[in-house]
């Protein structure tokens, strides 16, 4: 995650009893329990300081090494990027870790099933989506909780703030942090993203761009498969994108490209029932 930024206007839940909080989190998707604070240890950015700030964020680990991000969408299902499994889609080699820190993790679950989109062909970027089923369900708490999924018909407005989270490199080919990072980006319309000096027509209807044309803030290696989320008017957070690809990290005119969740909403339902 490169040159992370903070938005102080994101709303968070006030302090409440543990019992009340956990009931609330069981009933609703997309709720955050804590708010991030700026850390002087991350240049210009935010290092997550507590649990429950982005409770749907998960780490996909192969042989106990962080490979990709994923997003919790129910007690048993997560969504990620297809390209994360280009080397292996054998669920027995993968585990899912939850919590702010890669080590020690808050919670770990084995994977039962990995379903990669049937039209995905590496190294092409189209259809870059996969869903994973856990071998054992997670119980929702203020620290581990599902995000909301938008309807397939929902039109996501451009030029609004969205948040990316992950344990990706702090710079292109840089060091991977142990603490979850967050960054605020702008959603960029496909016409702009397809301009010659940007991605020259490579953005298809199943993709959405986010970042800044001037560069400086972006997802990076290790963020793949992780969430791009936006809040609605009730301060419930929706998954609008999945970290997919880009030209290096945070370069001018090369914003991050994400799998567009609304485009694949019916595909998610087909395999998960959600």
Residue pairs with C-beta under 8 A, 6 or more apart in sequence:
1 45
1 164
1 165
1 166
1 168
1 169
1 170
1 177
1 181
1 182
1 183
1 218
1 219
1 220
1 223
2 169
2 170
2 171
2 172
2 183
2 216
2 217
2 218
2 219
2 220
2 249
2 250
3 43
3 44
3 45
3 183
3 216
3 217
3 218
3 250
4 42
4 44
4 45
4 46
4 47
4 181
4 182
4 183
4 217
5 44
5 45
5 46
5 183
5 184
5 217
6 36
6 38
6 45
6 46
6 182
6 184
7 161
7 163
7 184
10 32
10 35
10 163
10 231
11 231
11 235
12 32
12 33
12 34
12 35
12 53
13 21
13 24
13 31
13 32
13 33
16 24
18 142
21 33
21 142
22 140
22 141
22 142
24 31
25 31
25 33
25 55
25 140
25 141
25 142
25 145
26 140
28 236
29 145
29 146
29 147
29 148
29 149
29 236
30 56
30 146
30 147
30 148
30 229
30 231
30 232
30 236
30 237
30 238
31 55
31 145
31 235
31 236
31 237
32 52
32 53
32 54
32 55
32 235
32 237
33 51
33 52
33 53
33 55
33 142
33 143
34 49
34 50
34 51
34 52
34 53
35 53
36 46
36 48
36 49
36 53
36 182
37 46
37 49
38 45
38 46
39 45
39 46
39 47
39 49
41 47
42 170
42 181
45 181
45 182
45 183
46 181
46 182
46 183
47 177
47 179
47 180
47 181
48 54
48 100
48 165
48 179
48 180
48 181
48 182
49 100
50 100
51 99
51 100
51 106
51 142
51 143
52 141
52 142
52 143
52 145
53 100
53 180
53 182
54 163
54 165
54 180
54 182
54 227
54 229
55 72
55 98
55 141
55 142
55 143
55 144
55 145
56 71
56 72
56 73
56 145
56 146
56 147
56 227
56 229
56 237
56 239
57 69
57 71
57 72
57 98
57 165
57 166
57 180
57 226
57 227
58 69
58 70
58 71
58 72
58 78
58 96
58 97
58 98
59 66
59 68
59 69
59 70
59 96
59 97
59 98
59 102
59 105
59 167
60 66
60 67
60 68
60 69
60 70
60 80
60 84
60 94
60 95
60 96
60 132
60 225
61 67
61 94
61 95
61 96
61 97
62 88
62 93
62 94
63 93
64 95
66 97
66 102
66 167
66 176
66 222
67 84
67 222
68 80
68 81
68 84
68 222
68 224
68 225
68 226
69 80
69 165
69 166
69 167
69 168
69 222
69 223
69 224
69 225
69 226
69 227
69 243
70 78
70 79
70 80
70 96
70 132
70 225
70 226
71 78
71 79
71 80
71 147
71 226
71 227
71 239
71 242
72 78
72 98
72 138
72 144
72 145
72 146
72 147
73 79
73 146
73 147
73 149
73 239
73 268
73 272
73 274
74 146
74 272
74 274
75 134
75 137
75 138
75 139
75 140
75 146
76 133
76 134
76 137
76 138
77 131
77 132
77 133
77 134
77 272
77 274
78 96
78 131
78 132
78 134
79 129
79 130
79 131
79 132
79 239
79 242
79 261
79 268
80 129
80 130
80 131
80 132
80 224
80 225
80 226
80 242
81 128
81 129
81 130
81 224
81 225
81 242
81 243
81 244
81 259
82 116
82 117
82 120
82 122
82 127
82 128
82 129
82 130
83 120
83 122
83 123
83 128
83 224
83 244
83 245
84 130
84 224
84 225
85 114
85 116
85 130
86 122
88 94
89 114
89 116
89 130
90 114
91 110
91 111
91 112
91 113
91 114
91 132
91 135
92 110
92 111
94 110
94 111
94 114
94 132
95 108
95 109
95 110
95 111
96 108
96 109
96 110
96 111
96 132
96 134
97 105
97 106
97 107
97 108
98 105
98 106
98 107
98 108
98 109
98 138
98 143
98 144
99 105
99 106
99 107
99 143
99 144
100 106
100 179
100 180
101 178
101 179
101 180
102 167
102 178
103 178
106 143
106 144
107 138
107 144
109 134
109 135
109 136
109 138
110 134
110 135
110 136
111 132
111 133
111 134
111 135
112 133
112 134
112 135
113 132
113 133
114 130
114 131
114 132
114 133
115 130
115 131
115 132
115 133
115 271
116 130
117 127
117 128
117 129
117 130
117 264
117 267
118 127
119 126
119 127
120 126
120 127
120 128
120 129
120 130
121 127
125 202
125 207
125 244
125 245
125 257
126 204
126 206
126 207
127 206
128 242
128 244
128 245
128 259
129 242
129 259
129 264
129 267
129 268
130 225
131 268
131 271
131 272
133 272
138 144
140 146
147 227
147 229
147 237
147 238
147 239
148 232
148 236
148 237
148 238
148 239
149 238
149 239
149 261
149 265
149 268
149 274
150 156
150 238
150 239
150 240
150 261
150 262
150 265
151 262
151 265
152 262
152 263
152 265
152 266
153 262
154 262
155 262
156 187
156 208
156 230
156 240
156 262
157 187
158 187
158 188
158 189
159 186
159 187
159 188
159 189
160 186
160 187
160 230
161 184
161 185
161 186
161 230
162 184
162 185
162 186
162 187
162 210
162 228
162 229
162 230
162 240
162 241
163 182
163 183
163 184
163 185
163 228
163 229
163 230
164 182
164 183
164 185
164 210
164 219
164 223
164 226
164 227
164 228
164 243
164 256
165 180
165 181
165 182
165 183
165 226
165 227
165 229
166 180
166 181
166 219
166 222
166 223
166 226
166 243
167 176
167 177
167 178
167 179
167 180
167 181
167 222
167 223
168 176
168 181
168 219
168 220
168 221
168 222
168 223
168 224
168 226
168 243
169 175
169 176
169 220
169 221
169 222
169 249
170 176
170 177
170 181
170 220
171 220
171 249
171 250
172 220
172 221
172 248
172 249
172 250
173 221
174 220
176 221
176 222
183 217
183 218
183 219
184 217
185 210
185 211
185 212
185 217
185 218
185 228
185 255
185 256
186 210
186 211
186 212
187 208
187 209
187 210
187 230
187 240
188 208
188 209
188 210
188 211
188 213
188 255
189 209
190 203
190 205
190 207
190 208
190 209
192 198
192 209
192 213
193 199
193 203
193 209
193 255
193 257
194 200
194 201
194 202
194 203
197 253
198 209
198 213
198 253
198 254
198 255
199 209
199 247
199 254
199 257
203 209
203 257
205 260
205 263
206 259
206 260
206 263
206 264
207 244
207 257
207 258
207 259
207 260
208 228
208 240
208 241
208 257
208 258
208 259
208 260
209 255
209 256
209 257
209 258
210 228
210 241
210 255
210 256
210 258
211 217
211 218
211 246
211 250
211 255
211 256
212 255
213 252
213 253
213 255
214 252
215 250
215 251
215 252
215 253
215 254
216 250
217 250
218 246
218 249
218 250
218 251
218 254
218 255
218 256
219 226
219 243
219 246
219 249
219 256
220 249
220 250
221 249
223 243
224 243
224 244
225 242
225 243
226 242
226 243
227 239
227 241
227 242
227 243
228 239
228 240
228 241
228 242
228 243
228 256
228 258
229 237
229 238
229 239
229 240
230 237
230 238
230 240
231 237
231 238
232 238
239 261
240 258
240 260
240 261
240 262
241 258
241 259
241 260
241 261
242 258
242 259
242 261
243 256
243 258
244 256
244 257
244 258
244 259
245 257
246 254
246 255
246 256
246 257
247 254
248 254
261 268
268 274
